[in-house]
Amino acid sequence: MSRIAVFEGDDASPEVVRSAVQIVDKAGADIEWIHATADDPALMRDAIDNSDATLFGSASARSVPAIEYLRWGKKTYANVRPITTMPNAATPLADSSGIDFAIVRENLEDLYVGIEGSLADLSGAGLTDRIGRPIGDHGAGTFAVKLVTTSGIEQVARSAFELARTRAHQRSRTGRVTIGTKHNVLPVTDGHFREVALDVATEYPDVEVVSYLADDLARRLIISPRELDVVLLPNLYGDILSDEAAALVGGLGVAPSGCYGTDYAYFEASHGTAPDIAGKNIINPTAQILAAAMMLDYLGQDDPARRVRSAVHSVYAEGSCLTVDVGGHASTTDFTDAVVAAL
């Protein structure tokens, strides 16, 4: 039996987490749920530390300490976001069929380390901009540190190449990793990310590798998404481009997410807390349910994971019980009941 910490999150998030828990149980998973909140920091950390993984709802102010501990405290460095066509889901594309790739986002570093301050704090550091002007000459303002480490790049790059190798085996095709950076403008930081990732690529001769500028990759996500397999991105670009990619297949309501470290992982929907629809029973639980399926994969509970995905897919394929965000009229409860019936 696997012990799973459950944080329902804030606003509308508990509605989708409860759906996911119900469906995982109905699928026959061997799970002991540990329900927790972030209200008491010691109890929060204890629930996480004594679990095999966490199923997490989206966070606003109340649940932020939990997500910070899950991310930086547990060092979950690789954020994996699958982007897969959902039949009958409304999308901006005339034809969204056949889209099947995954974004691997570095999850700890980049601008997200949270080192910010006043430019005045740097006035004595001897720093100059790209044309040689001292920092002090820029006047009043603020700065943020973009932190990129060799070890951080190596571990997330290996995760991306291992995922590409796994997907190649599952799909009987050659795996490919696409790297996206702004190494032309940021040669020291993004250039380092690219160079280290390409070095890691030499350890995987069976996996193809290509590298694009991040803005060009944003274009390719729209015009040729079927050419993508695994996309490796620094933290900020991964955050932005994964939301863009989700729009291709129905939006954030169908976009699951898993964050993996060396010995721990947590799973959540890619969307936010949706305070504007909290309590209305209309939020789409698909992303949270598919995140729970990713959790079951991680736990080695392959059959329940397969059953959950198959049930979700069959509800979308049938098409009569979809939520409003993907073009239907069903409530959260209606969709959940339909998935349970399809198990």
Secondary structure, DSSP 8 states (H G I E B T S, - for coil): -EEEEEE--STTHHHHHHHHHHHHHHTT--EEEEEE-SSSHHHHHHHHHTSSEEEE---STTTHHHHHIIIIITT--EEEEEEE--TT---SSS--TT-EEEEEEE-S-BGGG--EEEGGGGTTTT-B-TTS-BGGGG-S-EEE--B--HHHHHHHHHHHHHHHHHHHHHHTS-EEEEEEE-TTT-TTHHHHHHHHHHHHHTT-TTEEEEEEEHHHHHHHHHH-GGG-SEEEE-HHHHHHHHHHHHHTTT-GGG-EEEEE-SS-EEEEESS---GGGTTSS----HHHHHHHHHHHHHHT-HHHHHHHHHHHHHHHHH-SS-BGGGT--B-HHHHHHHHHHH-
